[in-house]
Amino acid sequence: MVAFGMATWMGLVVALEAAAAPPAPTAAPPVRDAVQVRDHSFRSKALDLERDYLVVLPPGYDATQKKPYPVVYLLHGLGGEPRDWLTYAQLDRELDRLVRAKAIPPMVLVAPDGDNAYWTDHLGEPGHPGPRWGTYVADDVLAEVEGRFNVRADRAGRAIVGASMGGHGAMSAALMHPDRFAAAVSLAGALFAEPPTHRKIYKRVWGFPADPAHWAATSPIALMRALPAKARGVPALYFEAGDDDPAGFLEDAILAHQLLLEREIPHELRVNDGGHTWKAWTFVTEDWLRWLGAKLK
């Protein structure tokens, strides 16, 4: 029999207890490759103005990755600003959540500043064209972003989304330039069945009375009416509106739906609870992000 002194015995007990105890929990590792939000500015050739824009980079964004990322351009509403997409729709969090869940591919989100100009070239006067806000979006913003970030520079990798005034701009840009965008989303877009006149900005954009040729060339509804049956090359189109939208934009979305049905052109329509607010539009945030994820190959 081996004899142990008290001190030796107590030391052995402590050692055995330490060996049997589970390891102390370690702090959770920090989240790597988190979503990044960046603010940038550049000079627009179309406007001859310095313009700001906001970029949301997906988790794991790699500027040197061989395959560029799909890119989604986000157009704010009247009286809004680029950061509305984060403040009200929390798109940075939604992008992070859905990318990590592998529900959508990693994509870059870009929100330019469109002032209150309706994202459309203004009519101006004979010999003096108005500010070219539509050209700014379709030409300058794309060129700036594609030159600075590792994003797709082809139709199949680009989409455009807008809320209210931005919904008008998104559909106008996509239908005017179907070779540049694979898909477009209108969230309660101000699509307008006829030229509006109840705001000064409308008269600056299309003239008063509205110039028929300028209206036909820039209006989403007019552009849809001009599409032939079973038209090829039309971007994928998605419309949303609240059932209590007081601006009449639900009726505009339904009109767009009817025009496209008549022409047998595929599209999506969502009608949800709510009025003309971000709270109503965010009902479908995940839905349209997933829809875009399937379109941007």
Buried (B, 14 or more C-beta within 10 A) or exposed (E): EEEEEEEEEEEEEEEEEEEEEEEEEEEEEEEEBBBEBEEBEBEBBBBEEEBBBBBBBBBEBEEEEEEBBBBBBBBBBBEBBBBBBBEBBBBBEBBBBBBBEEEBBBBBBBBBBBBBBBBBBBBBEEEEEBBBBBBBBBBBBBBBBBEBBBBBBEBEBBBBBBBBBBBBBBBBBBBBBBEBBBBBBBBBBBBBBEBBEEEEBBBBBBBEEBBEEBBEBBBBBBBBBBBEEEBEEBBBBBBBBBEEBEBBBBEBBBBBBEBBEEBEBEBBBBBBEBBBBBEBBBBBBBBBBEBBBEBBE
